[in-house]
Amino acid sequence: GLQVWHATDVSLGLPKTHVYVHVATPDVYCSAEAWVCARLYCRLLDDLLEPHVYYAQLAGASYSLTPVESGLVLQVSGYSSVVSKLADAVLSAMAPGGALLCGGHINQRFGVVAGKMKQACRVWAHNSPLQ
């Protein structure tokens, strides 16, 4: 299922918008492997989108894509004129067959992102307070 929340903030006289999209699916949290794959997917998408969202970020917009127990949550916020374009860019990239997730460059970026994630897990394991 899909849930969308939208709120406009005019309390300071600025046309700021906050959009939350919740892609509800039990598949994200059904196993440890699925959870790691969901985290890897979000990080890979962040990496691939970085050059495409740079100007939106300069214009005061931001986004985050996060796996949660009930699915994936996309949060987009910033000035109203930029938020819709940024949300469209992220959702288009997430769509099956999205242009960013196709092509040879994804294999190279996948290796880099997976390597960083493995390293983060190793560091976390060595810093465990239980040792």
Backbone as CSV, one residue per row, in Angstrom:
resi,resn,N_x,N_y,N_z,CA_x,CA_y,CA_z,C_x,C_y,C_z
1,GLY,0.818,-1.177,0.000,0.000,0.000,0.000,0.864,1.245,0.000
2,LEU,0.243,2.339,-0.267,0.939,3.616,-0.350,0.174,4.650,0.452
3,GLN,0.879,5.366,1.323,0.276,6.449,2.092,1.084,7.707,1.832
4,VAL,0.398,8.840,1.636,1.076,10.103,1.367,0.544,11.152,2.328
5,TRP,1.455,11.901,2.976,1.085,13.035,3.825,1.728,14.277,3.253
6,HIS,1.039,15.379,3.356,1.554,16.642,2.827,1.206,17.743,3.812
7,ALA,2.158,18.610,4.102,1.902,19.742,4.992,2.655,20.954,4.467
8,THR,1.980,22.086,4.446,2.610,23.332,4.033,2.845,24.182,5.267
9,ASP,4.044,24.710,5.407,4.421,25.516,6.566,4.504,26.976,6.147
10,VAL,3.562,27.780,6.597,3.593,29.213,6.292,3.724,30.032,7.580
11,SER,4.118,29.374,8.662,4.187,30.062,9.951,5.207,31.197,9.955
12,LEU,6.257,31.084,9.178,7.264,32.139,9.110,7.175,32.932,7.808
13,GLY,6.082,32.764,7.090,5.903,33.482,5.834,6.693,32.885,4.679
14,LEU,7.203,31.663,4.855,7.953,30.992,3.803,7.129,29.834,3.254
15,PRO,7.106,29.671,1.953,6.317,28.581,1.358,7.058,27.242,1.425
16,LYS,7.158,26.695,2.617,7.850,25.417,2.787,6.841,24.279,2.773
17,THR,7.263,23.162,2.201,6.409,21.995,2.085,7.143,20.777,2.633
18,HIS,6.385,19.900,3.274,6.919,18.638,3.780,6.036,17.520,3.233
19,VAL,6.627,16.571,2.545,5.884,15.456,1.964,6.453,14.159,2.534
20,TYR,5.568,13.291,2.977,5.958,11.976,3.469,5.231,10.935,2.631
21,VAL,5.978,10.003,2.059,5.397,8.903,1.295,5.816,7.617,1.992
22,HIS,4.834,6.818,2.375,5.105,5.550,3.047,4.706,4.429,2.102
23,VAL,5.692,3.699,1.608,5.435,2.527,0.774,5.356,1.347,1.739
24,ALA,4.136,0.954,2.048,3.918,-0.090,3.054,4.070,-1.469,2.419
25,THR,5.035,-2.230,2.910,5.249,-3.599,2.453,5.946,-4.390,3.556
26,PRO,5.471,-5.583,3.845,6.125,-6.393,4.871,7.456,-6.976,4.389
27,ASP,7.723,-6.912,3.090,8.927,-7.522,2.526,10.219,-6.895,3.033
28,VAL,10.173,-5.646,3.470,11.384,-4.960,3.922,11.932,-5.574,5.203
29,TYR,11.069,-6.055,6.067,11.484,-6.489,7.403,11.186,-7.967,7.658
30,CYS,10.979,-8.746,6.595,10.581,-10.145,6.795,11.752,-11.056,7.159
31,SER,12.979,-10.616,6.888,14.162,-11.402,7.244,15.359,-10.466,7.366
32,ALA,16.423,-10.977,7.944,17.643,-10.166,8.065,18.188,-9.824,6.681
33,GLU,18.125,-10.778,5.772,18.605,-10.545,4.404,17.784,-9.451,3.718
34,ALA,16.472,-9.495,3.892,15.607,-8.474,3.290,15.902,-7.097,3.874
35,TRP,16.157,-7.035,5.180,16.454,-5.757,5.837,17.753,-5.157,5.299
36,VAL,18.777,-5.991,5.166,20.055,-5.519,4.629,19.884,-5.076,3.178
37,CYS,19.124,-5.828,2.398,18.875,-5.451,0.999,18.139,-4.118,0.912
38,ALA,17.182,-3.888,1.792,16.442,-2.621,1.790,17.366,-1.461,2.140
39,ARG,18.228,-1.646,3.128,19.194,-0.594,3.492,20.164,-0.336,2.349
40,LEU,20.615,-1.398,1.710,21.535,-1.266,0.583,20.854,-0.558,-0.586
41,TYR,19.592,-0.891,-0.840,18.826,-0.230,-1.901,18.728,1.274,-1.642
42,CYS,18.404,1.658,-0.419,18.276,3.083,-0.081,19.607,3.812,-0.243
43,ARG,20.679,3.192,0.216,22.000,3.827,0.097,22.446,3.914,-1.359
44,LEU,22.162,2.876,-2.144,22.525,2.896,-3.562,21.744,3.973,-4.297
45,LEU,20.460,4.083,-3.992,19.644,5.119,-4.624,20.151,6.509,-4.245
46,ASP,20.513,6.715,-2.988,21.101,7.996,-2.566,22.358,8.306,-3.373
47,ASP,23.197,7.304,-3.534,24.447,7.486,-4.266,24.181,7.836,-5.734
48,LEU,23.253,7.128,-6.359,22.956,7.364,-7.773,22.251,8.696,-8.002
49,LEU,21.453,9.127,-7.025,20.708,10.384,-7.168,21.540,11.621,-6.850
50,GLU,22.668,11.433,-6.197,23.451,12.576,-5.716,23.683,13.663,-6.771
51,PRO,24.154,13.336,-7.972,24.362,14.420,-8.951,23.053,15.030,-9.458
52,HIS,21.966,14.277,-9.395,20.680,14.753,-9.910,19.955,15.662,-8.926
53,VAL,20.222,15.510,-7.642,19.516,16.311,-6.633,20.378,17.445,-6.083
54,TYR,21.574,17.588,-6.585,22.504,18.596,-6.085,21.895,19.995,-6.123
55,TYR,21.324,20.382,-7.259,20.779,21.738,-7.390,19.532,21.931,-6.532
56,ALA,18.748,20.885,-6.357,17.590,20.978,-5.467,18.057,21.209,-4.033
57,GLN,19.147,20.567,-3.652,19.683,20.758,-2.303,20.234,22.167,-2.127
58,LEU,20.857,22.711,-3.171,21.320,24.098,-3.110,20.152,25.062,-2.953
59,ALA,18.998,24.681,-3.506,17.804,25.520,-3.429,17.035,25.309,-2.127
60,GLY,17.603,24.565,-1.190,16.983,24.424,0.123,16.076,23.228,0.292
61,ALA,16.109,22.277,-0.629,15.274,21.083,-0.509,16.136,19.907,-0.056
62,SER,15.509,18.945,0.568,16.225,17.745,0.989,15.274,16.555,0.949
63,TYR,15.863,15.373,0.928,15.042,14.167,0.964,15.779,13.098,1.761
64,SER,15.029,12.132,2.223,15.623,10.941,2.830,14.732,9.757,2.487
65,LEU,15.367,8.655,2.209,14.665,7.406,1.947,15.160,6.419,2.991
66,THR,14.230,5.923,3.809,14.603,5.122,4.968,13.783,3.842,5.028
67,PRO,14.443,2.694,5.228,13.664,1.479,5.470,13.181,1.464,6.920
68,VAL,11.940,1.092,7.108,11.352,0.954,8.439,10.668,-0.409,8.501
69,GLU,10.238,-0.823,9.674,9.632,-2.147,9.829,8.439,-2.368,8.913
70,SER,7.724,-1.306,8.585,6.508,-1.452,7.786,6.709,-1.124,6.311
71,GLY,7.940,-0.875,5.873,8.175,-0.583,4.455,9.285,0.429,4.258
72,LEU,9.083,1.337,3.310,10.037,2.407,3.027,9.354,3.748,3.232
73,VAL,10.063,4.707,3.813,9.519,6.046,4.019,10.387,7.037,3.254
74,LEU,9.737,7.792,2.380,10.395,8.867,1.651,9.921,10.176,2.251
75,GLN,10.862,11.001,2.680,10.546,12.320,3.233,11.215,13.358,2.349
76,VAL,10.427,14.315,1.849,10.945,15.401,1.019,10.477,16.705,1.636
77,SER,11.386,17.650,1.816,10.992,18.938,2.382,11.824,20.045,1.768
78,GLY,11.267,21.249,1.833,11.942,22.422,1.292,10.930,23.408,0.748
79,TYR,11.415,24.334,-0.073,10.521,25.320,-0.667,9.575,24.641,-1.643
80,SER,8.327,25.058,-1.622,7.277,24.411,-2.394,7.607,24.295,-3.874
81,SER,8.279,25.291,-4.427,8.577,25.277,-5.859,9.587,24.194,-6.233
82,VAL,10.363,23.709,-5.278,11.413,22.732,-5.562,11.008,21.321,-5.131
83,VAL,10.184,21.220,-4.104,9.853,19.921,-3.519,9.210,18.983,-4.528
84,SER,8.289,19.472,-5.331,7.608,18.586,-6.278,8.589,18.003,-7.289
85,LYS,9.539,18.800,-7.746,10.535,18.304,-8.709,11.450,17.269,-8.056
86,LEU,11.853,17.532,-6.829,12.728,16.599,-6.125,11.996,15.289,-5.841
87,ALA,10.762,15.375,-5.367,9.979,14.169,-5.097,9.781,13.360,-6.372
88,ASP,9.513,14.040,-7.480,9.339,13.361,-8.762,10.623,12.646,-9.178
89,ALA,11.769,13.296,-8.995,13.051,12.681,-9.359,13.310,11.415,-8.545
90,VAL,13.040,11.472,-7.244,13.291,10.317,-6.382,12.310,9.194,-6.695
91,LEU,11.025,9.525,-6.819,10.024,8.495,-7.105,10.239,7.870,-8.478
92,SER,10.662,8.667,-9.453,10.957,8.120,-10.784,12.122,7.142,-10.720
93,ALA,13.123,7.479,-9.921,14.272,6.582,-9.774,13.875,5.288,-9.069
94,MET,12.904,5.364,-8.166,12.457,4.184,-7.431,11.577,3.271,-8.271
95,ALA,10.947,3.806,-9.304,10.013,3.036,-10.120,10.735,1.876,-10.804
96,PRO,10.057,0.745,-10.961,10.681,-0.379,-11.670,11.129,0.062,-13.065
97,GLY,12.337,-0.282,-13.410,12.873,0.115,-14.709,13.323,1.556,-14.757
98,GLY,13.440,2.202,-13.591,13.901,3.588,-13.539,15.265,3.715,-14.196
99,ALA,15.491,4.809,-14.903,16.709,4.985,-15.691,17.972,4.889,-14.841
100,LEU,17.921,5.343,-13.596,19.119,5.304,-12.753,19.510,3.888,-12.357
101,LEU,18.525,3.007,-12.273,18.802,1.647,-11.819,19.112,0.700,-12.967
102,CYS,19.226,1.232,-14.176,19.574,0.439,-15.343,20.915,0.930,-15.880
103,GLY,21.623,0.076,-16.528,22.889,0.492,-17.140,24.090,-0.067,-16.410
104,GLY,25.238,0.050,-17.058,26.470,-0.523,-16.538,27.027,0.180,-15.321
105,HIS,26.743,1.468,-15.173,27.312,2.215,-14.044,26.798,1.732,-12.693
106,ILE,25.658,1.084,-12.690,25.086,0.653,-11.410,25.949,-0.435,-10.760
107,ASN,26.568,-1.289,-11.577,27.419,-2.346,-11.016,28.609,-1.758,-10.272
108,GLN,29.221,-0.745,-10.845,30.355,-0.094,-10.192,29.913,0.581,-8.897
109,ARG,28.825,1.341,-8.950,28.350,2.053,-7.763,27.882,1.069,-6.698
110,PHE,27.260,-0.051,-7.115,26.814,-1.063,-6.158,28.004,-1.592,-5.362
111,GLY,29.111,-1.879,-6.053,30.305,-2.370,-5.372,30.830,-1.378,-4.350
112,VAL,30.833,-0.103,-4.703,31.315,0.938,-3.794,30.402,1.054,-2.577
113,VAL,29.095,1.131,-2.819,28.130,1.297,-1.725,28.122,0.067,-0.820
114,ALA,28.152,-1.131,-1.412,28.176,-2.357,-0.609,29.455,-2.428,0.220
115,GLY,30.573,-2.008,-0.351,31.837,-1.996,0.391,31.789,-1.061,1.587
116,LYS,31.207,0.119,1.397,31.077,1.074,2.510,30.175,0.514,3.605
117,MET,29.119,-0.175,3.183,28.189,-0.732,4.161,28.857,-1.874,4.943
118,LYS,29.634,-2.708,4.255,30.369,-3.779,4.939,31.354,-3.192,5.947
119,GLN,32.057,-2.155,5.534,33.025,-1.517,6.426,32.332,-0.935,7.654
120,ALA,31.178,-0.305,7.452,30.422,0.258,8.577,29.996,-0.845,9.549
121,CYS,29.627,-2.005,9.028,29.241,-3.130,9.892,30.438,-3.647,10.679
122,ARG,31.606,-3.709,10.029,32.818,-4.150,10.735,33.177,-3.183,11.861
123,VAL,33.114,-1.904,11.581,33.423,-0.893,12.595,32.435,-0.994,13.749
124,TRP,31.158,-1.152,13.422,30.132,-1.278,14.453,30.407,-2.500,15.334
125,ALA,30.785,-3.622,14.712,31.043,-4.849,15.472,32.236,-4.675,16.411
126,HIS,33.254,-3.937,15.986,34.428,-3.725,16.833,34.170,-2.716,17.946
127,ASN,33.168,-1.893,17.790,32.850,-0.884,18.801,31.712,-1.313,19.713
128,SER,31.363,-2.573,19.678,30.252,-3.077,20.479,30.565,-2.942,21.970
129,PRO,29.657,-2.395,22.759,29.891,-2.245,24.199,29.866,-3.585,24.936
130,LEU,29.463,-4.647,24.262,29.380,-5.955,24.912,30.726,-6.656,24.963
131,GLN,31.731,-6.119,24.302,33.047,-6.770,24.285,33.874,-6.363,25.469
